[in-house]
Amino acid sequence: MLKIMKTLSLTIMTILIPCSLWGQTVLKIGYVDAQAIAASSTEAASAEEQFQREMVVWESELQSLQIEAEELITQYQTQQATMTPENMAVREELIVRKQQEFQNRAQEIESLAATLRQELYQPLMEKINSIIEEIRQQGDYTFIFNSATGVILSADESLDLTEEVIQRLAAGGL
């Protein structure tokens, strides 16, 4: 814990001291709880309702596939004693195919669900990001972080050193 505090203090001093020594503008940092913002939105509730309606259909489909596979297994187990080796092999293959069908569809639905969630929430996220950027500019904030993740949500682009690092790297490093 002490090591973390020392590292955090050193990081803050590394950022703040050069700003005050060189007379640059004051570093102003803000943060938001993006989850609380989204949770307070009626648009988020509407998007979640729409998402859940679609998920009910997909979950029902998966449940049907699972029941089919379980029924095949039950039939196999009850009839196994009277089956020929060839029939057993055919039934085992059928069970494996049905289980694979279930797994493939489950993965497909997982992908579809992620895409749908993204599509439903994208307009809200764009609106939230625009508001955060507007607040950053109006309040002269240098950075605004998401308090839950520590991710920079908005930053003064003049502080982006990416291009300088790329140029120096291309020039041979240090």
PyMOL commands that set and color helices and strands:
alter all, ss='L'
color gray80, all
select helices_A, chain A and resi 2-21+34-39+42-82+85-138+157-159+162-170
alter helices_A, ss='H'
color red, helices_A
select strands_A, chain A and resi 29-32+143-146+152-155
alter strands_A, ss='S'
color yellow, strands_A
deselect
rebuild
show_as cartoon
